[in-house]
Amino acid sequence: MNEWLGYFGLTFLMVTVALAFWRMRQGPSLPDRVVALDLLTTVGIAVTAVYAMIMNEPLIMDVATVLALISFLGTIAFAYYVDLRE
């Protein structure tokens, strides 16, 4: 992967992080904020994957996998919490 393409992708991911933080701050309800947090973890996974490709370190992809599993469990826990409140 070309390094400049990776840095270009990281730039767009950082813009996404800024917009997700804005939504998390402005979100009118708790589900809006949780979705923004879920987006932040997804972008974190993407940043980790792009960094692993730029640095040619496939071992770092394990970190992205663990982060994805933790994010999935958090989303399931929130869905369970919302189901209990209804």
N, CA, C and O atoms as a printed pandas DataFrame, in Angstrom:
     atom_number atom_name residue_name chain_id  residue_number  x_coord  y_coord  z_coord
0              1         N          MET        A               1    0.843   -1.177    0.000
1              2        CA          MET        A               1    0.000    0.000    0.000
2              3         C          MET        A               1    0.891    1.244    0.000
3              4         O          MET        A               1    1.863    1.324    0.752
4              5         N          ASN        A               2    0.558    2.178   -0.825
5              6        CA          ASN        A               2    1.340    3.408   -0.868
6              7         C          ASN        A               2    1.177    4.166    0.440
7              8         O          ASN        A               2    0.082    4.247    0.997
8              9         N          GLU        A               3    2.277    4.716    0.917
9             10        CA          GLU        A               3    2.210    5.462    2.170
10            11         C          GLU        A               3    1.328    6.696    2.050
11            12         O          GLU        A               3    0.583    7.013    2.977
12            13         N          TRP        A               4    1.401    7.390    0.930
13            14        CA          TRP        A               4    0.605    8.611    0.781
14            15         C          TRP        A               4   -0.874    8.291    0.776
15            16         O          TRP        A               4   -1.682    9.083    1.262
16            17         N          LEU        A               5   -1.241    7.137    0.233
17            18        CA          LEU        A               5   -2.648    6.736    0.240
18            19         C          LEU        A               5   -3.105    6.433    1.666
19            20         O          LEU        A               5   -4.232    6.754    2.042
20            21         N          GLY        A               6   -2.244    5.827    2.442
21            22        CA          GLY        A               6   -2.563    5.541    3.837
22            23         C          GLY        A               6   -2.734    6.814    4.646
23            24         O          GLY        A               6   -3.663    6.925    5.446
24            25         N          TYR        A               7   -1.842    7.775    4.443
25            26        CA          TYR        A               7   -1.950    9.044    5.168
26            27         C          TYR        A               7   -3.178    9.833    4.718
27            28         O          TYR        A               7   -3.794   10.537    5.518
28            29         N          PHE        A               8   -3.529    9.716    3.452
29            30        CA          PHE        A               8   -4.741   10.347    2.930
30            31         C          PHE        A               8   -5.973    9.739    3.616
31            32         O          PHE        A               8   -6.894   10.457    4.006
32            33         N          GLY        A               9   -5.977    8.423    3.756
33            34        CA          GLY        A               9   -7.078    7.749    4.443
34            35         C          GLY        A               9   -7.152    8.122    5.915
35            36         O          GLY        A               9   -8.243    8.308    6.455
36            37         N          LEU        A              10   -5.996    8.233    6.570
37            38        CA          LEU        A              10   -5.976    8.627    7.974
38            39         C          LEU        A              10   -6.520   10.039    8.169
39            40         O          LEU        A              10   -7.164   10.331    9.177
40            41         N          THR        A              11   -6.258   10.909    7.201
41            42        CA          THR        A              11   -6.777   12.268    7.286
42            43         C          THR        A              11   -8.309   12.260    7.277
43            44         O          THR        A              11   -8.941   12.948    8.079
44            45         N          PHE        A              12   -8.893   11.490    6.377
45            46        CA          PHE        A              12  -10.351   11.404    6.324
46            47         C          PHE        A              12  -10.922   10.737    7.571
47            48         O          PHE        A              12  -12.008   11.098    8.026
48            49         N          LEU        A              13  -10.201    9.774    8.122
49            50        CA          LEU        A              13  -10.669    9.139    9.349
50            51         C          LEU        A              13  -10.641   10.119   10.518
51            52         O          LEU        A              13  -11.507   10.058   11.391
52            53         N          MET        A              14   -9.673   11.012   10.549
53            54        CA          MET        A              14   -9.625   12.011   11.615
54            55         C          MET        A              14  -10.775   13.019   11.488
55            56         O          MET        A              14  -11.294   13.501   12.494
56            57         N          VAL        A              15  -11.166   13.330   10.264
57            58        CA          VAL        A              15  -12.345   14.185   10.067
58            59         C          VAL        A              15  -13.589   13.469   10.589
59            60         O          VAL        A              15  -14.460   14.089   11.199
60            61         N          THR        A              16  -13.664   12.181   10.348
61            62        CA          THR        A              16  -14.781   11.389   10.845
62            63         C          THR        A              16  -14.809   11.376   12.370
63            64         O          THR        A              16  -15.880   11.443   12.974
64            65         N          VAL        A              17  -13.635   11.289   12.992
65            66        CA          VAL        A              17  -13.565   11.324   14.455
66            67         C          VAL        A              17  -14.101   12.654   14.978
67            68         O          VAL        A              17  -14.855   12.685   15.951
68            69         N          ALA        A              18  -13.712   13.748   14.334
69            70        CA          ALA        A              18  -14.185   15.065   14.773
70            71         C          ALA        A              18  -15.706   15.171   14.654
71            72         O          ALA        A              18  -16.366   15.695   15.552
72            73         N          LEU        A              19  -16.256   14.678   13.558
73            74        CA          LEU        A              19  -17.711   14.735   13.389
74            75         C          LEU        A              19  -18.437   13.831   14.386
75            76         O          LEU        A              19  -19.512   14.180   14.873
76            77         N          ALA        A              20  -17.853   12.675   14.688
77            78        CA          ALA        A              20  -18.479   11.775   15.662
78            79         C          ALA        A              20  -18.438   12.380   17.061
79            80         O          ALA        A              20  -19.400   12.253   17.819
80            81         N          PHE        A              21  -17.322   13.042   17.415
81            82        CA          PHE        A              21  -17.270   13.729   18.713
82            83         C          PHE        A              21  -18.323   14.835   18.788
83            84         O          PHE        A              21  -18.950   15.039   19.827
84            85         N          TRP        A              22  -18.507   15.539   17.684
85            86        CA          TRP        A              22  -19.524   16.580   17.656
86            87         C          TRP        A              22  -20.914   15.986   17.897
87            88         O          TRP        A              22  -21.708   16.539   18.658
88            89         N          ARG        A              23  -21.201   14.858   17.244
89            90        CA          ARG        A              23  -22.508   14.213   17.419
90            91         C          ARG        A              23  -22.655   13.688   18.842
91            92         O          ARG        A              23  -23.749   13.730   19.404
92            93         N          MET        A              24  -21.577   13.198   19.427
93            94        CA          MET        A              24  -21.655   12.686   20.784
94            95         C          MET        A              24  -21.917   13.834   21.770
95            96         O          MET        A              24  -22.610   13.652   22.771
96            97         N          ARG        A              25  -21.370   14.988   21.485
97            98        CA          ARG        A              25  -21.590   16.150   22.356
98            99         C          ARG        A              25  -22.981   16.733   22.151
99           100         O          ARG        A              25  -23.624   17.126   23.125
100          101         N          GLN        A              26  -23.465   16.801   20.916
101          102        CA          GLN        A              26  -24.734   17.433   20.588
102          103         C          GLN        A              26  -25.927   16.487   20.665
103          104         O          GLN        A              26  -27.073   16.933   20.708
104          105         N          GLY        A              27  -25.662   15.190   20.681
105          106        CA          GLY        A              27  -26.750   14.217   20.587
106          107         C          GLY        A              27  -27.870   14.495   21.565
107          108         O          GLY        A              27  -27.623   14.623   22.764
108          109         N          PRO        A              28  -29.109   14.594   21.073
109          110        CA          PRO        A              28  -30.207   14.925   21.971
110          111         C          PRO        A              28  -30.606   13.772   22.889
111          112         O          PRO        A              28  -31.217   14.002   23.932
112          113         N          SER        A              29  -30.274   12.550   22.522
113          114        CA          SER        A              29  -30.698   11.427   23.355
114          115         C          SER        A              29  -29.527   10.475   23.579
115          116         O          SER        A              29  -28.498   10.549   22.907
116          117         N          LEU        A              30  -29.718    9.587   24.537
117          118        CA          LEU        A              30  -28.673    8.612   24.863
118          119         C          LEU        A              30  -28.358    7.682   23.685
119          120         O          LEU        A              30  -27.181    7.414   23.443
120          121         N          PRO        A              31  -29.351    7.178   22.942
121          122        CA          PRO        A              31  -29.008    6.328   21.794
122          123         C          PRO        A              31  -28.157    7.049   20.740
123          124         O          PRO        A              31  -27.291    6.429   20.122
124          125         N          ASP        A              32  -28.395    8.353   20.529
125          126        CA          ASP        A              32  -27.558    9.094   19.588
126          127         C          ASP        A              32  -26.100    9.103   20.047
127          128         O          ASP        A              32  -25.181    8.936   19.245
128          129         N          ARG        A              33  -25.911    9.297   21.319
129          130        CA          ARG        A              33  -24.553    9.331   21.861
130          131         C          ARG        A              33  -23.886    7.963   21.793
131          132         O          ARG        A              33  -22.687    7.871   21.529
132          133         N          VAL        A              34  -24.647    6.906   22.029
133          134        CA          VAL        A              34  -24.084    5.561   21.977
134          135         C          VAL        A              34  -23.712    5.191   20.540
135          136         O          VAL        A              34  -22.682    4.556   20.311
136          137         N          VAL        A              35  -24.531    5.579   19.588
137          138        CA          VAL        A              35  -24.199    5.311   18.184
138          139         C          VAL        A              35  -22.942    6.074   17.783
139          140         O          VAL        A              35  -22.105    5.552   17.045
140          141         N          ALA        A              36  -22.806    7.308   18.266
141          142        CA          ALA        A              36  -21.593    8.076   17.981
142          143         C          ALA        A              36  -20.375    7.408   18.607
143          144         O          ALA        A              36  -19.308    7.370   17.994
144          145         N          LEU        A              37  -20.520    6.881   19.819
145          146        CA          LEU        A              37  -19.416    6.167   20.455
146          147         C          LEU        A              37  -19.074    4.894   19.695
147          148         O          LEU        A              37  -17.902    4.540   19.562
148          149         N          ASP        A              38  -20.090    4.213   19.202
149          150        CA          ASP        A              38  -19.860    3.016   18.397
150          151         C          ASP        A              38  -19.134    3.380   17.100
151          152         O          ASP        A              38  -18.258    2.642   16.648
152          153         N          LEU        A              39  -19.497    4.507   16.508
153          154        CA          LEU        A              39  -18.792    4.983   15.319
154          155         C          LEU        A              39  -17.338    5.294   15.639
155          156         O          LEU        A              39  -16.451    5.000   14.837
156          157         N          LEU        A              40  -17.084    5.881   16.794
157          158        CA          LEU        A              40  -15.704    6.184   17.185
158          159         C          LEU        A              40  -14.871    4.910   17.329
159          160         O          LEU        A              40  -13.709    4.878   16.923
160          161         N          THR        A              41  -15.456    3.868   17.900
161          162        CA          THR        A              41  -14.694    2.624   18.011
162          163         C          THR        A              41  -14.469    1.987   16.641
163          164         O          THR        A              41  -13.416    1.399   16.394
164          165         N          THR        A              42  -15.445    2.103   15.762
165          166        CA          THR        A              42  -15.269    1.578   14.407
166          167         C          THR        A              42  -14.175    2.329   13.665
167          168         O          THR        A              42  -13.373    1.723   12.955
168          169         N          VAL        A              43  -14.142    3.649   13.828
169          170        CA          VAL        A              43  -13.076    4.437   13.200
170          171         C          VAL        A              43  -11.735    4.105   13.844
171          172         O          VAL        A              43  -10.709    4.085   13.165
172          173         N          GLY        A              44  -11.738    3.847   15.140
173          174        CA          GLY        A              44  -10.500    3.419   15.806
174          175         C          GLY        A              44   -9.971    2.111   15.239
175          176         O          GLY        A              44   -8.762    1.935   15.090
176          177         N          ILE        A              45  -10.867    1.207   14.927
177          178        CA          ILE        A              45  -10.474   -0.050   14.295
178          179         C          ILE        A              45   -9.890    0.218   12.916
179          180         O          ILE        A              45   -8.880   -0.375   12.535
180          181         N          ALA        A              46  -10.530    1.116   12.167
181          182        CA          ALA        A              46  -10.029    1.455   10.831
182          183         C          ALA        A              46   -8.669    2.136   10.901
183          184         O          ALA        A              46   -7.790    1.854   10.087
184          185         N          VAL        A              47   -8.490    3.033   11.870
185          186        CA          VAL        A              47   -7.195    3.705   12.027
186          187         C          VAL        A              47   -6.110    2.683   12.358
187          188         O          VAL        A              47   -5.006    2.744   11.817
188          189         N          THR        A              48   -6.425    1.757   13.237
189          190        CA          THR        A              48   -5.465    0.714   13.594
190          191         C          THR        A              48   -5.106   -0.141   12.382
191          192         O          THR        A              48   -3.941   -0.483   12.185
192          193         N          ALA        A              49   -6.098   -0.483   11.576
193          194        CA          ALA        A              49   -5.840   -1.303   10.388
194          195         C          ALA        A              49   -5.004   -0.545    9.356
195          196         O          ALA        A              49   -4.080   -1.111    8.772
196          197         N          VAL        A              50   -5.320    0.719    9.132
197          198        CA          VAL        A              50   -4.548    1.507    8.163
198          199         C          VAL        A              50   -3.119    1.693    8.651
199          200         O          VAL        A              50   -2.174    1.608    7.866
200          201         N          TYR        A              51   -2.961    1.947    9.947
201          202        CA          TYR        A              51   -1.611    2.090   10.510
202          203         C          TYR        A              51   -0.815    0.794   10.342
203          204         O          TYR        A              51    0.370    0.827   10.011
204          205         N          ALA        A              52   -1.472   -0.349   10.573
205          206        CA          ALA        A              52   -0.794   -1.640   10.400
206          207         C          ALA        A              52   -0.361   -1.839    8.953
207          208         O          ALA        A              52    0.701   -2.407    8.698
208          209         N          MET        A              53   -1.166   -1.380    8.007
209          210        CA          MET        A              53   -0.796   -1.511    6.600
210          211         C          MET        A              53    0.337   -0.564    6.221
211          212         O          MET        A              53    1.234   -0.932    5.462
212          213         N          ILE        A              54    0.292    0.666    6.757
213          214        CA          ILE        A              54    1.354    1.629    6.439
214          215         C          ILE        A              54    2.701    1.143    6.977
215          216         O          ILE        A              54    3.715    1.211    6.283
216          217         N          MET        A              55    2.702    0.656    8.209
217          218        CA          MET        A              55    3.942    0.228    8.854
218          219         C          MET        A              55    4.330   -1.211    8.511
219          220         O          MET        A              55    5.377   -1.699    8.936
220          221         N          ASN        A              56    3.470   -1.887    7.734
221          222        CA          ASN        A              56    3.716   -3.273    7.337
222          223         C          ASN        A              56    3.912   -4.166    8.565
223          224         O          ASN        A              56    4.853   -4.958    8.627
224          225         N          GLU        A              57    3.016   -4.026    9.529
225          226        CA          GLU        A              57    3.029   -4.807   10.759
226          227         C          GLU        A              57    1.717   -5.570   10.893
227          228         O          GLU        A              57    0.770   -5.050   11.482
228          229         N          PRO        A              58    1.635   -6.777   10.368
229          230        CA          PRO        A              58    0.363   -7.517   10.435
230          231         C          PRO        A              58   -0.047   -7.901   11.858
231          232         O          PRO        A              58   -1.216   -8.203   12.098
232          233         N          LEU        A              59    0.887   -7.894   12.794
233          234        CA          LEU        A              59    0.567   -8.248   14.172
234          235         C          LEU        A              59   -0.367   -7.216   14.815
235          236         O          LEU        A              59   -1.130   -7.554   15.719
236          237         N          ILE        A              60   -0.310   -5.973   14.357
237          238        CA          ILE        A              60   -1.161   -4.917   14.910
238          239         C          ILE        A              60   -2.633   -5.168   14.563
239          240         O          ILE        A              60   -3.526   -4.649   15.233
240          241         N          MET        A              61   -2.881   -5.953   13.531
241          242        CA          MET        A              61   -4.260   -6.271   13.174
242          243         C          MET        A              61   -4.962   -7.045   14.282
243          244         O          MET        A              61   -6.190   -7.015   14.367
244          245         N          ASP        A              62   -4.201   -7.744   15.140
245          246        CA          ASP        A              62   -4.799   -8.422   16.287
246          247         C          ASP        A              62   -5.422   -7.416   17.249
247          248         O          ASP        A              62   -6.460   -7.687   17.852
248          249         N          VAL        A              63   -4.789   -6.264   17.389
249          250        CA          VAL        A              63   -5.347   -5.207   18.241
250          251         C          VAL        A              63   -6.687   -4.742   17.673
251          252         O          VAL        A              63   -7.639   -4.525   18.422
252          253         N          ALA        A              64   -6.759   -4.592   16.364
253          254        CA          ALA        A              64   -8.009   -4.180   15.725
254          255         C          ALA        A              64   -9.101   -5.230   15.936
255          256         O          ALA        A              64  -10.266   -4.885   16.136
256          257         N          THR        A              65   -8.731   -6.493   15.891
257          258        CA          THR        A              65   -9.702   -7.562   16.092
258          259         C          THR        A              65  -10.246   -7.547   17.516
259          260         O          THR        A              65  -11.452   -7.691   17.719
260          261         N          VAL        A              66   -9.378   -7.377   18.492
261          262        CA          VAL        A              66   -9.814   -7.329   19.894
262          263         C          VAL        A              66  -10.699   -6.107   20.129
263          264         O          VAL        A              66  -11.712   -6.197   20.822
264          265         N          LEU        A              67  -10.323   -4.976   19.559
265          266        CA          LEU        A              67  -11.142   -3.767   19.695
266          267         C          LEU        A              67  -12.517   -3.973   19.067
267          268         O          LEU        A              67  -13.516   -3.495   19.605
268          269         N          ALA        A              68  -12.583   -4.672   17.947
269          270        CA          ALA        A              68  -13.871   -4.943   17.308
270          271         C          ALA        A              68  -14.739   -5.853   18.185
271          272         O          ALA        A              68  -15.948   -5.639   18.284
272          273         N          LEU        A              69  -14.150   -6.844   18.808
273          274        CA          LEU        A              69  -14.924   -7.731   19.687
274          275         C          LEU        A              69  -15.449   -6.989   20.914
275          276         O          LEU        A              69  -16.593   -7.192   21.321
276          277         N          ILE        A              70  -14.625   -6.137   21.498
277          278        CA          ILE        A              70  -15.065   -5.369   22.658
278          279         C          ILE        A              70  -16.174   -4.392   22.261
279          280         O          ILE        A              70  -17.138   -4.212   23.005
280          281         N          SER        A              71  -16.041   -3.773   21.108
281          282        CA          SER        A              71  -17.065   -2.851   20.623
282          283         C          SER        A              71  -18.385   -3.586   20.393
283          284         O          SER        A              71  -19.451   -3.076   20.738
284          285         N          PHE        A              72  -18.312   -4.759   19.822
285          286        CA          PHE        A              72  -19.516   -5.556   19.581
286          287         C          PHE        A              72  -20.211   -5.896   20.890
287          288         O          PHE        A              72  -21.433   -5.792   20.989
288          289         N          LEU        A              73  -19.449   -6.299   21.886
289          290        CA          LEU        A              73  -20.047   -6.636   23.179
290          291         C          LEU        A              73  -20.668   -5.405   23.838
291          292         O          LEU        A              73  -21.709   -5.511   24.486
292          293         N          GLY        A              74  -20.050   -4.256   23.681
293          294        CA          GLY        A              74  -20.619   -3.026   24.224
294          295         C          GLY        A              74  -21.930   -2.669   23.557
295          296         O          GLY        A              74  -22.868   -2.231   24.224
296          297         N          THR        A              75  -22.006   -2.848   22.261
297          298        CA          THR        A              75  -23.240   -2.561   21.534
298          299         C          THR        A              75  -24.358   -3.513   21.960
299          300         O          THR        A              75  -25.504   -3.094   22.120
300          301         N          ILE        A              76  -24.031   -4.766   22.139
301          302        CA          ILE        A              76  -25.016   -5.748   22.597
302          303         C          ILE        A              76  -25.492   -5.401   24.009
303          304         O          ILE        A              76  -26.682   -5.510   24.304
304          305         N          ALA        A              77  -24.575   -4.987   24.881
305          306        CA          ALA        A              77  -24.952   -4.619   26.247
306          307         C          ALA        A              77  -25.886   -3.411   26.244
307          308         O          ALA        A              77  -26.848   -3.372   27.011
308          309         N          PHE        A              78  -25.613   -2.433   25.396
309          310        CA          PHE        A              78  -26.498   -1.270   25.331
310          311         C          PHE        A              78  -27.871   -1.664   24.809
311          312         O          PHE        A              78  -28.882   -1.194   25.330
312          313         N          ALA        A              79  -27.928   -2.511   23.798
313          314        CA          ALA        A              79  -29.217   -2.956   23.265
314          315         C          ALA        A              79  -30.014   -3.700   24.346
315          316         O          ALA        A              79  -31.232   -3.547   24.442
316          317         N          TYR        A              80  -29.327   -4.492   25.143
317          318        CA          TYR        A              80  -29.995   -5.193   26.242
318          319         C          TYR        A              80  -30.525   -4.204   27.270
319          320         O          TYR        A              80  -31.630   -4.377   27.784
320          321         N          TYR        A              81  -29.752   -3.175   27.571
321          322        CA          TYR        A              81  -30.165   -2.146   28.521
322          323         C          TYR        A              81  -31.400   -1.405   28.014
323          324         O          TYR        A              81  -32.330   -1.156   28.781
324          325         N          VAL        A              82  -31.415   -1.052   26.735
325          326        CA          VAL        A              82  -32.564   -0.356   26.161
326          327         C          VAL        A              82  -33.800   -1.261   26.187
327          328         O          VAL        A              82  -34.913   -0.794   26.430
328          329         N          ASP        A              83  -33.596   -2.543   25.938
329          330        CA          ASP        A              83  -34.718   -3.493   25.959
330          331         C          ASP        A              83  -35.300   -3.617   27.365
331          332         O          ASP        A              83  -36.509   -3.786   27.522
332          333         N          LEU        A              84  -34.460   -3.536   28.374
333          334        CA          LEU        A              84  -34.956   -3.625   29.757
334          335         C          LEU        A              84  -35.751   -2.387   30.146
335          336         O          LEU        A              84  -36.682   -2.478   30.946
336          337         N          ARG        A              85  -35.401   -1.247   29.601
337          338        CA          ARG        A              85  -36.088    0.005   29.951
338          339         C          ARG        A              85  -37.471    0.085   29.316
339          340         O          ARG        A              85  -38.311    0.844   29.799
340          341         N          GLU        A              86  -37.737   -0.660   28.268
341          342        CA          GLU        A              86  -39.042   -0.586   27.593
342          343         C          GLU        A              86  -40.049   -1.514   28.184
343          344         O          GLU        A              86  -41.190   -1.563   27.723
